[in-house]
């Protein structure tokens, strides 16, 4: 069984939870449609009752799609790629890009994922990788070269800038306070 598959017990619990959540919605939709009170609205033609339940599932389906998109966008904002989103959903990278076109953001231009930080007489360049993570390289005022931490990229530009700034402060010239 794949990690995302559920056990028969979990399936039974999910079915019960979904039906428990659906019943009040179906009741409300049926009541509005027929004008009947809650205790009488299911006393109707079975086809009409079944169509009311189907209408409630349509509402639930729309909400699931909305929440699924929100989850994909959230994962993308944390650095997930379309390849990862597709793998979780059981579709290709291209399928994930088509399904959630705004889930993974890309820099607007080549310079959008770059910036320069000049502090304490030194400078560092912050660079965003295609995956969305950030790193930095720089040279302190004392001429010492520096780079981001041991291959571990930073999640945000601010985090990379903080580390680069600490390096530049440590390698400033003309000051005894480097702590």
Backbone as CSV, one residue per row, in Angstrom:
resi,resn,N_x,N_y,N_z,CA_x,CA_y,CA_z,C_x,C_y,C_z
1,UNK,0.857,-1.180,0.000,0.000,0.000,0.000,0.900,1.238,0.000
2,UNK,0.624,2.194,-0.887,1.370,3.443,-0.945,1.049,4.278,0.292
3,UNK,1.949,5.192,0.626,1.790,6.014,1.824,0.489,6.810,1.816
4,UNK,0.021,7.217,0.629,-1.190,8.043,0.568,-2.471,7.218,0.512
5,UNK,-2.373,5.902,0.401,-3.563,5.061,0.422,-4.017,4.897,1.865
6,UNK,-5.307,4.637,2.035,-5.817,4.496,3.389,-6.294,3.066,3.628
7,UNK,-6.328,2.701,4.891,-6.758,1.349,5.264,-8.278,1.247,5.148
8,UNK,-8.812,0.042,5.115,-10.279,-0.110,5.088,-10.952,0.544,6.306
9,UNK,-10.313,0.478,7.454,-10.878,1.115,8.647,-10.918,2.627,8.487
10,UNK,-9.826,3.190,7.957,-9.791,4.637,7.717,-10.829,5.038,6.675
11,UNK,-11.027,4.184,5.658,-12.036,4.457,4.632,-13.430,4.489,5.247
12,UNK,-13.717,3.545,6.134,-15.032,3.502,6.789,-15.242,4.755,7.642
13,UNK,-14.203,5.170,8.377,-14.303,6.388,9.193,-14.497,7.622,8.324
14,UNK,-13.775,7.686,7.208,-13.911,8.812,6.290,-15.316,8.864,5.701
15,UNK,-15.820,7.709,5.249,-17.179,7.669,4.702,-18.190,8.188,5.714
16,UNK,-18.096,7.731,6.955,-19.032,8.163,7.988,-18.919,9.669,8.228
17,UNK,-17.696,10.179,8.314,-17.499,11.619,8.546,-18.071,12.438,7.390
18,UNK,-17.868,11.976,6.167,-18.390,12.701,5.010,-19.913,12.680,4.981
19,UNK,-20.498,11.536,5.240,-21.967,11.464,5.267,-22.536,12.302,6.401
20,UNK,-21.871,12.296,7.564,-22.323,13.124,8.693,-22.247,14.607,8.350
21,UNK,-21.211,14.989,7.609,-21.074,16.392,7.197,-22.056,16.735,6.078
22,UNK,-22.333,15.779,5.205,-23.208,16.026,4.061,-24.674,16.153,4.463
23,UNK,-25.121,15.381,5.427,-26.538,15.336,5.757,-27.125,16.712,6.092
24,UNK,-26.507,17.527,6.956,-27.093,18.848,7.223,-27.134,19.737,5.978
25,UNK,-26.115,19.630,5.126,-26.092,20.422,3.902,-27.200,19.969,2.956
26,UNK,-27.330,18.671,2.780,-28.390,18.150,1.908,-29.762,18.532,2.456
27,UNK,-29.916,18.468,3.767,-31.181,18.846,4.401,-31.489,20.310,4.142
28,UNK,-30.509,21.167,4.316,-30.716,22.602,4.094,-31.059,22.890,2.638
29,UNK,-30.333,22.275,1.708,-30.625,22.486,0.282,-32.026,21.990,-0.066
30,UNK,-32.376,20.815,0.427,-33.689,20.237,0.130,-34.806,21.099,0.729
31,UNK,-34.593,21.597,1.947,-35.594,22.432,2.605,-35.818,23.726,1.823
32,UNK,-34.737,24.359,1.382,-34.872,25.597,0.604,-35.588,25.329,-0.729
33,UNK,-35.262,24.205,-1.348,-35.836,23.894,-2.657,-37.329,23.578,-2.561
34,UNK,-37.732,22.870,-1.519,-39.115,22.406,-1.427,-39.989,23.256,-0.517
35,UNK,-39.363,23.987,0.388,-40.131,24.736,1.370,-40.707,23.853,2.466
36,UNK,-40.357,22.596,2.481,-40.840,21.668,3.503,-39.994,21.767,4.763
37,UNK,-40.593,21.449,5.880,-39.843,21.445,7.140,-38.868,20.270,7.142
38,UNK,-37.884,20.342,8.017,-36.838,19.322,8.067,-37.396,17.926,8.320
39,UNK,-38.456,17.810,9.114,-38.992,16.485,9.416,-39.807,15.886,8.267
40,UNK,-40.193,16.679,7.258,-41.009,16.169,6.148,-40.302,16.183,4.798
41,UNK,-39.199,16.865,4.728,-38.628,17.087,3.396,-38.122,15.825,2.711
42,UNK,-37.859,14.765,3.454,-37.383,13.541,2.826,-38.547,12.642,2.405
43,UNK,-39.772,13.070,2.727,-40.964,12.324,2.305,-41.366,12.793,0.908
44,UNK,-40.612,12.414,-0.055,-40.878,12.868,-1.422,-40.517,11.746,-2.373
45,UNK,-40.657,12.036,-3.635,-40.273,11.112,-4.678,-38.795,10.747,-4.476
46,UNK,-38.448,9.455,-4.473,-37.047,9.056,-4.249,-36.065,9.678,-5.238
47,UNK,-36.495,9.922,-6.464,-35.609,10.561,-7.446,-35.269,11.975,-6.984
48,UNK,-36.260,12.734,-6.518,-36.018,14.100,-6.041,-35.100,14.106,-4.824
49,UNK,-35.314,13.155,-3.934,-34.464,13.062,-2.742,-33.023,12.749,-3.155
50,UNK,-32.854,11.776,-4.049,-31.512,11.411,-4.513,-30.841,12.571,-5.232
51,UNK,-31.611,13.342,-6.004,-31.034,14.510,-6.681,-30.626,15.590,-5.676
52,UNK,-31.342,15.712,-4.571,-30.952,16.662,-3.521,-29.621,16.262,-2.908
53,UNK,-29.459,14.980,-2.693,-28.180,14.487,-2.153,-27.063,14.743,-3.167
54,UNK,-27.338,14.495,-4.442,-26.340,14.751,-5.485,-25.967,16.236,-5.519
55,UNK,-26.945,17.109,-5.378,-26.674,18.553,-5.365,-25.772,18.922,-4.181
56,UNK,-25.994,18.281,-3.044,-25.140,18.550,-1.877,-23.714,18.070,-2.135
57,UNK,-23.560,16.899,-2.773,-22.220,16.415,-3.105,-21.516,17.363,-4.080
58,UNK,-22.266,17.976,-4.973,-21.668,18.950,-5.903,-21.075,20.122,-5.131
59,UNK,-21.784,20.604,-4.130,-21.269,21.698,-3.293,-19.995,21.241,-2.577
60,UNK,-20.030,20.040,-2.012,-18.860,19.500,-1.310,-17.688,19.344,-2.282
61,UNK,-17.955,18.858,-3.480,-16.905,18.691,-4.480,-16.226,20.030,-4.796
62,UNK,-17.014,21.080,-4.951,-16.438,22.411,-5.203,-15.564,22.882,-4.055
63,UNK,-16.001,22.618,-2.831,-15.206,23.014,-1.665,-13.916,22.203,-1.569
64,UNK,-13.991,20.918,-1.876,-12.788,20.082,-1.854,-11.789,20.586,-2.894
65,UNK,-12.277,20.945,-4.075,-11.379,21.480,-5.107,-10.737,22.780,-4.654
66,UNK,-11.509,23.652,-4.010,-10.969,24.923,-3.509,-9.914,24.680,-2.434
67,UNK,-10.199,23.784,-1.506,-9.248,23.494,-0.426,-8.012,22.761,-0.948
68,UNK,-8.201,21.922,-1.976,-7.068,21.238,-2.595,-6.137,22.252,-3.254
69,UNK,-6.716,23.216,-3.954,-5.889,24.250,-4.581,-5.140,25.051,-3.522
70,UNK,-5.825,25.368,-2.435,-5.169,26.108,-1.348,-3.984,25.313,-0.797
71,UNK,-4.145,23.994,-0.629,-3.055,23.151,-0.134,-1.889,23.127,-1.123
72,UNK,-2.196,23.061,-2.421,-1.138,23.055,-3.439,-0.389,24.385,-3.443
73,UNK,-1.108,25.490,-3.350,-0.470,26.814,-3.320,0.382,26.966,-2.065
74,UNK,-0.115,26.467,-0.946,0.664,26.536,0.297,1.951,25.729,0.158
75,UNK,1.845,24.512,-0.372,3.043,23.692,-0.573,4.018,24.396,-1.522
76,UNK,3.483,24.994,-2.594,4.335,25.733,-3.526,5.005,26.924,-2.881
77,UNK,4.306,27.599,-1.980,4.899,28.769,-1.319,6.048,28.371,-0.392
78,UNK,6.040,27.117,0.050,7.128,26.620,0.888,8.237,25.990,0.061
79,UNK,8.111,26.009,-1.262,9.184,25.531,-2.114,8.910,24.230,-2.846
80,UNK,7.715,23.660,-2.712,7.408,22.431,-3.450,7.393,22.722,-4.947
81,UNK,7.870,21.778,-5.721,7.884,21.922,-7.182,6.626,21.290,-7.773
82,UNK,6.380,21.580,-9.053,5.262,20.935,-9.728,5.477,19.426,-9.807
83,UNK,6.714,19.006,-9.898,6.997,17.570,-9.915,6.551,16.926,-8.603
84,UNK,6.832,17.577,-7.478,6.414,17.049,-6.178,4.895,17.079,-6.019
85,UNK,4.266,18.174,-6.431,2.806,18.260,-6.339,2.156,17.156,-7.173
86,UNK,2.675,16.952,-8.377,2.130,15.915,-9.244,2.311,14.530,-8.654
87,UNK,3.470,14.267,-8.065,3.725,12.952,-7.469,2.730,12.661,-6.348
88,UNK,2.455,13.652,-5.528,1.499,13.459,-4.436,0.094,13.220,-4.974
89,UNK,-0.260,13.900,-6.059,-1.614,13.814,-6.602,-1.761,12.652,-7.587
90,UNK,-0.630,12.022,-7.953,-0.686,10.902,-8.897,-0.794,11.337,-10.340
91,UNK,-0.251,12.525,-10.654,-0.264,13.036,-12.025,1.145,13.504,-12.375
92,UNK,1.340,13.857,-13.628,2.656,14.326,-14.067,2.911,15.763,-13.592
93,UNK,4.151,16.171,-13.741,4.524,17.556,-13.440,3.690,18.514,-14.289
94,UNK,3.552,18.181,-15.566,2.765,19.029,-16.460,1.287,19.055,-16.043
95,UNK,0.793,17.909,-15.615,-0.590,17.850,-15.139,-0.799,18.715,-13.909
96,UNK,0.175,18.705,-13.006,0.084,19.540,-11.799,0.133,21.024,-12.166
97,UNK,0.990,21.378,-13.120,1.076,22.781,-13.555,-0.246,23.229,-14.177
98,UNK,-0.886,22.337,-14.921,-2.176,22.667,-15.537,-3.285,22.758,-14.486
99,UNK,-3.258,21.843,-13.519,-4.295,21.794,-12.491,-4.197,22.990,-11.540
100,UNK,-2.967,23.356,-11.144,-2.740,24.456,-10.193,-1.716,25.430,-10.787
101,UNK,-2.103,26.215,-11.791,-1.130,27.045,-12.517,-0.419,28.083,-11.649
102,UNK,-1.017,28.497,-10.560,-0.390,29.523,-9.728,0.217,28.969,-8.447
103,UNK,0.347,27.646,-8.349,0.831,27.046,-7.106,2.317,27.293,-6.871
104,UNK,3.103,27.246,-7.927,4.551,27.412,-7.794,4.933,28.715,-8.466
105,UNK,5.487,29.610,-7.689,5.849,30.910,-8.271,7.279,30.875,-8.782
106,UNK,7.488,31.591,-9.824,8.815,31.729,-10.436,9.179,33.203,-10.424
107,UNK,10.473,33.510,-10.347,10.875,34.911,-10.428,10.394,35.535,-11.734
108,UNK,9.988,36.802,-11.679,9.462,37.496,-12.853,10.534,37.702,-13.915
109,UNK,11.755,37.903,-13.515,12.841,38.096,-14.471,14.132,37.589,-13.860
110,UNK,15.199,37.606,-14.644,16.481,37.119,-14.152,16.954,37.927,-12.959
111,UNK,16.634,39.216,-12.915,17.086,40.042,-11.792,16.129,39.987,-10.606
112,UNK,14.926,39.421,-10.800,13.955,39.369,-9.715,14.441,38.487,-8.580
113,UNK,15.228,37.465,-8.866,15.726,36.556,-7.844,17.127,36.882,-7.379
114,UNK,17.529,38.145,-7.538,18.871,38.566,-7.116,18.784,39.905,-6.422
115,UNK,19.638,40.089,-5.444,19.782,41.412,-4.845,21.156,41.503,-4.203
116,UNK,21.593,42.722,-3.964,22.900,42.956,-3.373,22.731,43.596,-2.007
117,UNK,23.538,43.138,-1.086,23.527,43.643,0.273,24.898,44.241,0.555
118,UNK,24.963,45.535,0.849,26.224,46.203,1.156,26.174,46.686,2.604
119,UNK,27.050,46.109,3.436,27.104,46.465,4.859,28.534,46.384,5.362
120,UNK,28.878,47.232,6.307,30.170,47.178,7.010,31.355,47.170,6.062
121,UNK,31.226,47.827,4.913,32.312,47.925,3.953,32.440,46.732,3.022
122,UNK,31.585,45.736,3.152,31.611,44.553,2.294,30.313,44.454,1.508
123,UNK,30.224,43.432,0.690,29.008,43.243,-0.111,28.735,41.758,-0.283
124,UNK,27.453,41.438,-0.416,27.036,40.059,-0.670,25.923,40.084,-1.710
125,UNK,25.912,39.073,-2.538,24.844,38.938,-3.514,23.932,37.803,-3.063
126,UNK,22.644,38.099,-3.006,21.627,37.106,-2.664,21.032,36.591,-3.962
127,UNK,20.922,35.271,-4.108,20.447,34.681,-5.352,19.382,33.635,-5.041
128,UNK,18.271,33.715,-5.784,17.207,32.730,-5.642,17.380,31.650,-6.694
129,UNK,17.308,30.390,-6.271,17.432,29.273,-7.202,16.070,29.028,-7.886
130,UNK,16.046,28.259,-8.960,14.769,27.960,-9.625,13.751,27.283,-8.699
131,UNK,14.237,26.568,-7.680,13.311,25.906,-6.750,12.692,26.886,-5.766
132,UNK,13.212,28.137,-5.730,12.658,29.147,-4.837,13.493,29.398,-3.599
133,UNK,14.462,28.538,-3.315,15.311,28.749,-2.140,16.347,29.849,-2.435
134,UNK,16.962,30.371,-1.386,17.911,31.472,-1.505,19.273,31.071,-0.976
135,UNK,20.317,31.697,-1.522,21.679,31.506,-1.043,22.427,32.816,-1.227
136,UNK,23.655,32.893,-0.756,24.414,34.131,-0.885,25.894,33.834,-1.029
137,UNK,26.603,34.763,-1.683,28.063,34.786,-1.731,28.473,36.220,-1.501
138,UNK,29.641,36.420,-0.922,30.060,37.789,-0.659,31.533,37.903,-0.336
139,UNK,31.932,39.152,-0.112,33.308,39.454,0.281,33.231,40.519,1.361
140,UNK,33.873,40.217,2.486,33.901,41.160,3.595,34.826,42.328,3.296
141,UNK,34.742,43.380,4.106,35.609,44.550,3.923,37.077,44.185,4.074
142,UNK,37.367,43.129,4.830,38.757,42.686,4.999,39.228,41.792,3.861
143,UNK,38.391,41.585,2.832,38.755,40.778,1.667,38.393,39.310,1.784
144,UNK,37.891,38.891,2.933,37.548,37.479,3.129,36.320,37.108,2.292
145,UNK,36.422,35.998,1.535,35.250,35.538,0.785,34.316,34.758,1.719
146,UNK,33.049,34.767,1.384,32.084,34.011,2.176,30.958,33.521,1.306
147,UNK,30.273,32.509,1.792,29.132,31.949,1.072,28.158,31.357,2.069
148,UNK,26.970,31.076,1.570,25.923,30.492,2.408,26.374,29.220,3.086
149,UNK,25.578,28.785,4.032,25.928,27.682,4.914,25.958,26.306,4.305
150,UNK,27.094,25.781,4.039,27.369,24.387,3.725,26.316,23.724,2.838
151,UNK,25.943,24.379,1.764,25.027,23.786,0.801,23.567,23.785,1.216
152,UNK,23.252,24.209,2.432,21.852,24.248,2.873,21.246,25.574,2.448
153,UNK,20.336,25.584,1.474,19.743,26.847,1.032,18.804,27.412,2.092
154,UNK,18.554,28.688,1.991,17.676,29.383,2.925,16.282,29.491,2.323
155,UNK,15.269,29.420,3.175,13.884,29.416,2.708,13.445,30.772,2.161
156,UNK,13.992,31.861,2.705,13.571,33.196,2.277,14.779,34.079,2.004
157,UNK,14.543,35.159,1.264,15.599,36.136,1.000,16.043,36.780,2.308
158,UNK,15.100,37.006,3.212,15.420,37.635,4.489,16.372,36.774,5.316
159,UNK,16.148,35.454,5.299,17.021,34.545,6.047,18.424,34.548,5.451
160,UNK,18.520,34.503,4.129,19.833,34.559,3.484,20.521,35.889,3.789
161,UNK,19.760,36.991,3.759,20.331,38.311,4.052,20.829,38.395,5.489
162,UNK,20.120,37.787,6.405,20.556,37.810,7.808,21.893,37.108,7.967
163,UNK,22.049,35.970,7.319,23.317,35.232,7.410,24.440,35.988,6.698
164,UNK,24.132,36.556,5.538,25.141,37.340,4.821,25.529,38.565,5.641
165,UNK,24.558,39.234,6.241,24.843,40.405,7.084,25.723,40.062,8.267
166,UNK,25.488,38.918,8.888,26.327,38.488,10.012,27.768,38.269,9.541
167,UNK,27.923,37.665,8.356,29.260,37.470,7.791,29.931,38.823,7.535
168,UNK,29.216,39.755,6.916,29.794,41.059,6.599,30.181,41.813,7.865
169,UNK,29.382,41.707,8.906,29.722,42.366,10.178,30.986,41.753,10.759
170,UNK,31.098,40.436,10.699,32.265,39.740,11.244,33.544,40.119,10.501
171,UNK,33.412,40.485,9.220,34.579,40.789,8.398,34.683,42.278,8.058
172,UNK,34.119,43.109,8.926,34.237,44.557,8.757,35.643,44.995,9.157
173,UNK,36.105,46.094,8.615,37.414,46.635,9.004,37.199,47.945,9.752
174,UNK,38.189,48.301,10.582,38.119,49.578,11.278,37.210,49.568,12.497
175,UNK,36.873,48.373,13.005,36.077,48.297,14.223,36.540,47.134,15.072
176,UNK,36.541,47.339,16.368,36.941,46.274,17.285,35.748,45.459,17.751
177,UNK,34.542,45.950,17.505,33.339,45.275,17.949,32.786,44.412,16.814
178,UNK,33.189,43.160,16.792,32.716,42.259,15.731,31.811,41.176,16.298
179,UNK,31.272,41.356,17.440,30.414,40.341,18.043,28.981,40.512,17.646
